[in-house]
Amino acid sequence: MFNKIFNFTNSKNWSSAYLIIAVFICYTGMYAVRKSFLAGQFTGLDFGYGLDAKTILVLSQVLGYMLSKFFGIRIVSEMKKEHRVSWLTGLVSFGLLMLAVFAWGPGLVKVAALFLNGLSLGIVFGIVFSFIEGRKNTELLAAALSATFIFSTGLVKTTGLVLMQDFNLGEYQVPFLTGLLFFPLFLLSVWVLNRTGAPDDSDIRERVQRVPMYREDRRQFLIQNGTGYFGLVAIYIVLTVVRDFRDNFVVEFWAEQGFSKAPQVVTLTEIPVAVSVLLVASAGVLIRNNKTAFNVGMWLMMLSALLMLCSTMLFNWGRMNAVVWMIVSGIGVYLPYILFHCLVFERLVALLKFKGNVGFLFYMADAFGYLGSVAVLVLKEVLGFHQSWSVFFVNMNLEAASCILLITVFVTWYFNKKFAKKSAAGVLNYT
């Protein structure tokens, strides 16, 4: 009876509906294991040398997550579909186990546990995305997956804050308990993902077939497209740094703004960001022409950079309050970030028709993105943090938006020039 209800191969519409729900729940389950510790401030933890305890914990996890991204360049791009489920459940289970070690282990063991937690979770995204890439509605499916970047990170932190404030649970145990709450739903979602069908012939005609991408394939892609691709990576690095600082220290920012007793503000300010960004990103599925879709994605990145610049200047001048600024600037940060996941890389693969998959493009960008995030965290500790979070976020947004705007203009010009050459040679997939 249960299998009959979930017989996904009977209807492509039902399959897509289940995929949308499954990818959202699956990655939310991972976020509960990765991000829930950010609800705590850990002021009672002392590592000496004037180091901020939470920064050390964040840095440890991000360092593990970053290394995992470098491993993922090979693991995800070469992974065969029959190995996805075992990798997915094994990695998240190990990450949850490390939260148990974090909860009850001594100080330095907590640091090591979060490092291993991050190391196990860094390639989860690529595995989940491999279930949905190469479809005519990949943008819609990826939008559901990307919703977790915005909404679920606030949800799991709010869950952690509620467990601490309303149930008087310790801030070291709350991450494990939060992950445990979401874990059954995660397992169910993995089962659903494994039951859905692969892209059909019509998907392959529009988006090309996705296959494992081995070392020589990766090398050839970089030789042929490296200049433009590394421009995209540079944009992604900047976005990752801004997103990570916003994500990791938003609790401190809101406490500074007088909202320390209102944990719901963390989630409530992210909901309009998520809705706005995902509506725009998922609309990419309506653009059938791959070149048009790619260019729309790049133009939206430029618009997002301008939105970041204008809203941050207004906040800095006292013309916009903190709640509105976090929503508007959040759209400016997350829209281009989500476009990479929903549209830009997906359509680039379809346009250039190279032998491979989106996983390689993601993991190369993600690896260097988190390397940048780790570098900024280290500099923050080495140089010292002597300013308010408001001032820090203002400066970071202004500098990031300027860089994104300039690089996006160059990358758009570069790839359109390459598209024109390939079109003339009759090898470009505009469909």
Secondary structure in CASP SS format (residue, H / E / C, confidence):
PFRMAT SS
TARGET T0000
AUTHOR 0000-0000-0000
METHOD secondary structure of the structure
MODEL  1
M C 1.00
F H 1.00
N H 1.00
K H 1.00
I H 1.00
F C 1.00
N C 1.00
F H 1.00
T H 1.00
N H 1.00
S C 1.00
K H 1.00
N H 1.00
W H 1.00
S H 1.00
S H 1.00
A H 1.00
Y H 1.00
L H 1.00
I H 1.00
I H 1.00
A H 1.00
V H 1.00
F H 1.00
I H 1.00
C H 1.00
Y H 1.00
T H 1.00
G H 1.00
M H 1.00
Y H 1.00
A H 1.00
V H 1.00
R H 1.00
K C 1.00
S H 1.00
F H 1.00
L H 1.00
A H 1.00
G C 1.00
Q C 1.00
F C 1.00
T C 1.00
G C 1.00
L C 1.00
D C 1.00
F C 1.00
G C 1.00
Y C 1.00
G C 1.00
L C 1.00
D C 1.00
A H 1.00
K H 1.00
T H 1.00
I H 1.00
L H 1.00
V H 1.00
L H 1.00
S H 1.00
Q H 1.00
V H 1.00
L H 1.00
G H 1.00
Y H 1.00
M H 1.00
L H 1.00
S H 1.00
K H 1.00
F H 1.00
F H 1.00
G H 1.00
I H 1.00
R H 1.00
I H 1.00
V H 1.00
S H 1.00
E H 1.00
M C 1.00
K C 1.00
K H 1.00
E H 1.00
H H 1.00
R H 1.00
V H 1.00
S H 1.00
W H 1.00
L H 1.00
T H 1.00
G H 1.00
L H 1.00
V H 1.00
S H 1.00
F H 1.00
G H 1.00
L H 1.00
L H 1.00
M H 1.00
L H 1.00
A H 1.00
V H 1.00
F H 1.00
A H 1.00
W H 1.00
G C 1.00
P C 1.00
G H 1.00
L H 1.00
V H 1.00
K H 1.00
V H 1.00
A H 1.00
A H 1.00
L H 1.00
F H 1.00
L H 1.00
N H 1.00
G H 1.00
L H 1.00
S H 1.00
L H 1.00
G C 1.00
I C 1.00
V H 1.00
F H 1.00
G H 1.00
I H 1.00
V H 1.00
F H 1.00
S H 1.00
F C 1.00
I C 1.00
E C 1.00
G C 1.00
R C 1.00
K C 1.00
N C 1.00
T H 1.00
E H 1.00
L H 1.00
L H 1.00
A H 1.00
A H 1.00
A H 1.00
L H 1.00
S H 1.00
A H 1.00
T H 1.00
F H 1.00
I H 1.00
F H 1.00
S H 1.00
T H 1.00
G H 1.00
L H 1.00
V H 1.00
K H 1.00
T H 1.00
T H 1.00
G H 1.00
L H 1.00
V H 1.00
L H 1.00
M H 1.00
Q H 1.00
D H 1.00
F H 1.00
N C 1.00
L C 1.00
G C 1.00
E C 1.00
Y C 1.00
Q C 1.00
V H 1.00
P H 1.00
F H 1.00
L H 1.00
T H 1.00
G H 1.00
L H 1.00
L H 1.00
F H 1.00
F H 1.00
P H 1.00
L H 1.00
F H 1.00
L H 1.00
L H 1.00
S H 1.00
V H 1.00
W H 1.00
V H 1.00
L H 1.00
N H 1.00
R H 1.00
T C 1.00
G C 1.00
A C 1.00
P C 1.00
D C 1.00
D H 1.00
S H 1.00
D H 1.00
I H 1.00
R H 1.00
E H 1.00
R H 1.00
V C 1.00
Q C 1.00
R C 1.00
V C 1.00
P C 1.00
M C 1.00
Y C 1.00
R H 1.00
E H 1.00
D H 1.00
R H 1.00
R H 1.00
Q H 1.00
F H 1.00
L H 1.00
I H 1.00
Q H 1.00
N H 1.00
G H 1.00
T H 1.00
G H 1.00
Y H 1.00
F H 1.00
G H 1.00
L H 1.00
V H 1.00
A H 1.00
I H 1.00
Y H 1.00
I H 1.00
V H 1.00
L H 1.00
T H 1.00
V H 1.00
V H 1.00
R H 1.00
D H 1.00
F H 1.00
R H 1.00
D H 1.00
N H 1.00
F H 1.00
V H 1.00
V H 1.00
E H 1.00
F H 1.00
W H 1.00
A H 1.00
E H 1.00
Q C 1.00
G C 1.00
F C 1.00
S C 1.00
K C 1.00
A C 1.00
P C 1.00
Q H 1.00
V H 1.00
V H 1.00
T H 1.00
L H 1.00
T C 1.00
E H 1.00
I H 1.00
P H 1.00
V H 1.00
A H 1.00
V H 1.00
S H 1.00
V H 1.00
L H 1.00
L H 1.00
V H 1.00
A H 1.00
S H 1.00
A H 1.00
G H 1.00
V H 1.00
L H 1.00
I C 1.00
R C 1.00
N C 1.00
N H 1.00
K H 1.00
T H 1.00
A H 1.00
F H 1.00
N H 1.00
V H 1.00
G H 1.00
M H 1.00
W H 1.00
L H 1.00
M H 1.00
M H 1.00
L H 1.00
S H 1.00
A H 1.00
L H 1.00
L H 1.00
M H 1.00
L H 1.00
C H 1.00
S H 1.00
T H 1.00
M H 1.00
L H 1.00
F H 1.00
N H 1.00
W C 1.00
G C 1.00
R C 1.00
M C 1.00
N C 1.00
A H 1.00
V H 1.00
V H 1.00
W H 1.00
M H 1.00
I H 1.00
V H 1.00
S H 1.00
G H 1.00
I H 1.00
G H 1.00
V H 1.00
Y H 1.00
L H 1.00
P H 1.00
Y H 1.00
I H 1.00
L H 1.00
F H 1.00
H H 1.00
C H 1.00
L H 1.00
V H 1.00
F H 1.00
E H 1.00
R H 1.00
L H 1.00
V H 1.00
A H 1.00
L H 1.00
L H 1.00
K C 1.00
F C 1.00
K C 1.00
G C 1.00
N C 1.00
V H 1.00
G H 1.00
F H 1.00
L H 1.00
F H 1.00
Y H 1.00
M H 1.00
A H 1.00
D H 1.00
A H 1.00
F H 1.00
G H 1.00
Y H 1.00
L H 1.00
G H 1.00
S H 1.00
V H 1.00
A H 1.00
V H 1.00
L H 1.00
V H 1.00
L H 1.00
K H 1.00
E H 1.00
V H 1.00
L H 1.00
G C 1.00
F C 1.00
H C 1.00
Q C 1.00
S C 1.00
W H 1.00
S H 1.00
V H 1.00
F H 1.00
F H 1.00
V H 1.00
N H 1.00
M H 1.00
N H 1.00
L H 1.00
E H 1.00
A H 1.00
A H 1.00
S H 1.00
C H 1.00
I H 1.00
L H 1.00
L H 1.00
I H 1.00
T H 1.00
V H 1.00
F H 1.00
V H 1.00
T H 1.00
W H 1.00
Y H 1.00
F H 1.00
N H 1.00
K H 1.00
K H 1.00
F H 1.00
A H 1.00
K H 1.00
K H 1.00
S H 1.00
A H 1.00
A C 1.00
G C 1.00
V C 1.00
L C 1.00
N C 1.00
Y C 1.00
T C 1.00
END
